[in-house]
Amino acid sequence: MKLGVFDSGVGGLTVARALQQSGYFSELLYYGDTARVPYGNKDKSTVTRYALEAVEFFNGAAVDGVVVACNTVSVTALATMQEYSNKPVYGVVEPGVLALQQLPHVTQDTPILIIATRSTIQSGVYQQRLAELGYGSVQALATPMLVPIVEEALYSGPVLEAALHHYFAGVARPEVVLLGCTHFPLIATPIAEYFGGVRTIHSGEAMVSWLQQQLQLQQRYERTPIHILASENVAAVRHTALHWGLTEL
């Protein structure tokens, strides 16, 4: 199975890496809309327009399905993408929720913190899904500055530390942080350490598990080639991919 992966920038590489390492896919095609990142501070109509341009791109590509490795797009434009796509389109929200349900020693009273872009938090999608499942101790926090920090490859150091303190100084310590933006796994360790070593959930691992269950996939491939494209500065995206162990083959 050949799979397309779409994100607003480099964050979706965290999903692509998990997909590449899973052994379930024969080939991956990654497209990052780096010319217009971030999406999280844009209105719904703008995000939907960008998402439909991605649909047009993947409609002409030799892939069997598309993973929307962007939470902002998944909560605002997924249904529209599915309507206009000529192949299946999968979002990251349900896989993330499923991963939380499957996490050991998490009860409905476990303190959970959701962090994401402003658009994702304001949509209320994660909060609603967790409430429907009975989780009663959920905080949701928009952390939009973390996206450009990751895009600038500031994975540690004073800029990141200042941003984490800015957002988290007044937040009650959670036991689990749901990373509701695919950029955030790239700084998952500093986030976890800020709260004294909490567990984090990210969409890459969750998406692999969800796709395997939904499509009954079998591990067949020792090496999965990936082709990386971007609307701007593809060299920087490829450099980030290499930094995180995701190699083009």
C-alpha positions in Angstrom: 0.0 0.0 0.0 1.3 3.4 -1.0 0.4 6.2 1.3 0.4 10.0 1.1 1.1 12.2 4.1 0.0 15.8 4.3 0.9 18.5 6.8 1.2 22.2 7.1 5.0 22.0 7.6 7.5 19.6 9.2 5.3 18.4 12.0 3.8 15.6 10.0 7.3 14.1 9.7 6.6 12.6 13.1 3.7 10.7 11.6 5.7 9.8 8.5 8.5 8.4 10.6 6.2 6.1 12.5 4.6 5.0 9.2 8.0 4.3 7.6 9.2 2.3 10.5 6.0 0.2 10.8 6.7 -2.1 7.9 3.1 -1.8 6.7 3.6 0.4 3.6 5.4 -0.1 0.3 6.0 3.6 -0.2 5.3 7.0 1.3 4.8 10.4 -0.4 5.1 13.4 2.0 3.9 16.9 1.2 4.4 19.8 3.6 2.8 23.2 2.9 5.8 25.0 4.4 5.1 28.2 2.4 1.9 28.8 4.5 2.7 27.2 7.8 1.3 27.6 10.5 -2.3 26.7 9.8 -3.4 27.0 13.4 -3.9 30.7 13.4 -5.9 30.8 10.2 -9.7 30.7 9.8 -11.7 27.7 8.8 -12.3 28.8 5.2 -8.6 29.4 4.6 -7.5 26.1 6.1 -10.2 24.4 4.0 -9.0 26.0 0.8 -5.4 24.9 1.5 -6.6 21.4 2.3 -8.5 21.2 -1.0 -5.4 22.2 -2.8 -3.6 19.3 -1.1 -6.5 17.0 -2.2 -5.9 18.1 -5.8 -2.2 17.3 -5.4 -2.8 13.8 -4.0 -5.6 13.1 -6.5 -3.0 13.2 -9.2 -0.5 11.1 -7.2 0.1 7.4 -7.3 -1.0 6.7 -3.7 -3.8 4.5 -2.3 -4.7 6.8 0.6 -3.8 10.0 2.4 -3.0 10.6 6.0 -3.8 14.2 7.1 -0.9 14.5 9.6 -2.2 17.9 10.9 -4.6 18.2 13.7 -5.8 21.7 12.6 -6.9 20.3 9.2 -8.3 17.1 10.8 -10.7 19.1 12.9 -11.7 21.7 10.4 -11.5 20.3 6.9 -11.3 16.5 7.0 -14.9 15.8 5.9 -14.5 18.2 3.0 -11.2 16.6 1.9 -12.9 13.2 2.0 -15.8 14.5 -0.1 -13.4 15.7 -2.9 -10.7 13.1 -2.7 -10.6 10.2 -5.1 -9.0 8.0 -2.4 -9.5 7.5 1.3 -8.4 10.3 3.6 -7.6 9.6 7.3 -7.3 12.2 10.1 -5.3 12.1 13.3 -7.9 12.9 16.0 -9.5 9.4 16.4 -6.1 7.6 16.4 -5.0 10.0 19.2 -8.1 9.4 21.3 -7.7 5.6 20.7 -4.1 5.7 21.9 -5.2 7.5 25.1 -7.8 4.8 25.7 -5.2 2.1 25.3 -2.6 3.7 27.5 -2.0 1.6 30.7 -3.1 2.9 34.0 -5.2 5.7 32.7 -8.6 6.0 34.3 -11.5 8.4 33.7 -10.1 10.5 36.7 -6.6 10.7 35.4 -5.5 14.4 34.9 -5.1 14.9 31.1 -3.7 18.0 29.3 -4.4 18.5 25.7 -2.1 21.0 23.9 -2.6 22.1 20.3 -3.0 25.0 18.0 -5.6 27.7 18.7 -7.9 26.3 16.0 -7.8 22.8 17.3 -8.5 23.8 20.9 -11.2 26.2 19.9 -12.9 23.5 17.8 -13.5 21.5 21.0 -13.2 18.2 19.1 -10.7 16.6 21.5 -12.5 17.8 24.6 -15.9 16.6 23.3 -14.5 13.1 22.4 -12.9 12.7 25.8 -16.0 13.9 27.6 -18.1 11.4 25.6 -15.8 8.7 26.8 -16.2 9.7 30.4 -12.8 11.4 31.1 -13.6 14.0 33.7 -10.3 15.7 34.4 -9.2 17.3 31.1 -7.5 20.6 30.5 -7.1 22.0 27.0 -4.5 24.6 26.2 -3.7 26.4 23.0 0.1 26.7 22.6 0.5 28.3 19.1 4.1 29.6 19.6 5.4 26.1 19.8 4.7 25.5 16.1 7.1 28.1 14.7 9.6 27.2 17.4 9.6 23.6 16.0 9.7 24.9 12.4 12.9 26.8 13.3 14.4 23.6 14.7 14.7 25.0 18.2 14.2 21.7 20.0 16.0 22.8 23.1 17.4 25.9 24.7 16.2 29.2 26.1 13.6 30.1 23.5 11.8 26.8 23.9 12.2 26.8 27.7 10.7 30.3 27.9 7.7 29.3 25.7 7.0 26.2 27.9 7.2 28.4 31.0 4.9 30.9 29.4 2.2 28.4 28.7 2.6 25.9 31.5 3.5 28.0 34.6 -0.1 28.2 35.8 -1.2 24.7 34.7 -1.9 22.0 37.2 0.4 19.0 36.7 -1.2 16.4 34.4 -0.3 12.7 34.3 -0.7 12.5 30.5 -0.2 15.2 27.9 -2.0 14.6 24.6 0.0 16.2 21.9 -2.7 17.5 19.7 -0.4 18.9 17.0 2.0 16.8 15.0 4.8 19.3 15.5 4.9 18.7 19.2 6.4 15.2 19.3 9.6 16.8 18.1 9.7 18.5 21.6 7.9 15.8 23.5 10.9 15.2 25.9 11.2 18.8 27.0 7.4 19.0 27.5 7.4 15.8 29.6 10.4 17.0 31.6 8.7 20.3 32.4 6.0 18.5 34.3 8.5 16.2 36.0 8.4 13.2 33.6 4.8 12.7 32.5 3.6 10.4 29.7 2.9 11.9 26.3 0.7 10.7 23.4 1.4 11.6 19.8 -0.3 11.0 16.5 2.4 9.1 14.7 2.4 5.9 16.8 -1.4 6.3 17.3 -1.9 6.5 13.5 0.1 3.3 12.8 -2.0 1.4 15.3 -5.3 2.8 14.1 -4.5 2.1 10.4 -3.4 -1.4 11.2 -6.7 -2.1 13.0 -8.9 -0.4 10.4 -7.2 -1.8 7.3 -6.0 -5.2 8.7 -2.5 -4.4 7.5 0.4 -6.9 7.7 4.1 -6.1 8.2 5.6 -6.9 4.8 8.3 -4.4 4.1 11.8 -4.1 5.6 12.4 -0.8 4.0 9.8 1.8 3.0 10.9 4.5 0.6 9.7 8.0 1.3 9.7 10.9 -1.1 9.6 14.4 0.5 8.1 17.4 -1.2 7.2 20.9 0.1 5.6 24.1 -1.2 8.7 26.0 -0.1 12.3 25.2 1.0 12.1 21.4 0.6 15.8 21.2 1.6 14.9 22.3 5.1 12.2 19.7 5.4 14.5 17.0 4.2 17.1 18.2 6.8 14.6 18.0 9.6 13.6 14.5 8.4 17.2 13.4 8.4 17.7 14.9 11.9 14.9 12.7 13.2 16.0 9.5 11.5 13.6 9.6 8.7 15.5 8.9 5.5 14.6 9.1 1.9 15.4 5.7 0.2 
